[in-house]
Structure formats: C-alpha cells, structure tokens
Amino acid sequence: MLKWALIFAVVALIAGALGFGGIAGAAAGIAKILFFIFLVGFVVFLVLGFMAGRKITGG
C-alpha cells in the first residue's frame, strides 16, 4: 500500500507542477483536477498502508 501511496504522491506533484505552474497552458484546468484526485488517492493509500502495517505488527 505504501508503494501505491508513493506513486500517487509523485503523480500528484507532477500534475500540480503542470497545472499550477502554467507549463501545460490549455490543459492547466485538467492538471489541477488531476492533482487533487491523486492527492486524495495518496492520502487514502497512505492511511491504508499504515493501518495494514499496524495489523501485521500487532500494534
């Protein structure tokens, strides 16, 4: 799960850089939406990864 969280974080950062930096031009709106979608995915997978880790370690 933490691997997926890292992937979502990287994609969110790339989409954010393109959307908020103005590099993408016409696709800036789509890049901003993708940034928030992947940011939510990152947080969800991060929480799930930590919850799964606690179940395995018994903490």
C-alpha positions as CSV (number, residue, x, y, z in Angstrom):
1,M,0.0,0.0,0.0
2,L,2.8,2.4,0.8
3,K,4.2,1.8,-2.7
4,W,0.9,3.0,-4.2
5,A,0.9,6.0,-1.9
6,L,4.3,7.0,-3.2
7,I,3.2,6.6,-6.8
8,F,0.1,8.7,-6.2
9,A,2.3,11.4,-4.5
10,V,4.6,11.6,-7.5
11,V,1.8,11.8,-10.0
12,A,0.1,14.5,-7.8
13,L,3.3,16.5,-7.7
14,I,3.7,16.3,-11.5
15,A,0.1,17.3,-12.1
16,G,0.4,20.1,-9.7
17,A,3.6,21.4,-11.2
18,L,2.0,21.4,-14.7
19,G,-1.3,22.8,-13.5
20,F,-0.3,25.4,-11.1
21,G,2.9,26.3,-12.8
22,G,1.2,27.2,-16.1
23,I,3.5,25.0,-18.1
24,A,0.7,22.9,-19.6
25,G,-1.2,26.0,-20.9
26,A,-4.5,24.8,-22.2
27,A,-4.5,21.7,-20.1
28,A,-3.9,23.5,-16.8
29,G,-7.5,23.0,-15.6
30,I,-7.3,19.3,-16.1
31,A,-3.9,19.1,-14.5
32,K,-5.3,20.9,-11.4
33,I,-8.2,18.5,-11.2
34,L,-5.8,15.5,-11.5
35,F,-3.6,17.0,-8.8
36,F,-6.4,16.9,-6.3
37,I,-7.6,13.5,-7.4
38,F,-4.2,11.9,-7.0
39,L,-3.6,13.8,-3.7
40,V,-6.7,12.2,-2.3
41,G,-5.6,8.9,-3.6
42,F,-2.2,9.4,-1.9
43,V,-3.7,10.2,1.5
44,V,-6.1,7.2,1.2
45,F,-3.4,4.7,0.4
46,L,-1.1,6.2,3.0
47,V,-3.7,5.7,5.7
48,L,-4.5,2.2,4.5
49,G,-0.8,1.3,4.4
50,F,-0.2,2.4,8.0
51,M,-3.4,0.6,9.1
52,A,-2.2,-2.6,7.4
53,G,1.2,-2.2,9.0
54,R,-0.3,-2.0,12.4
55,K,-2.4,-5.1,11.9
56,I,0.7,-7.1,10.9
57,T,2.9,-5.9,13.8
58,G,0.0,-6.1,16.3
59,G,0.3,-2.5,17.4
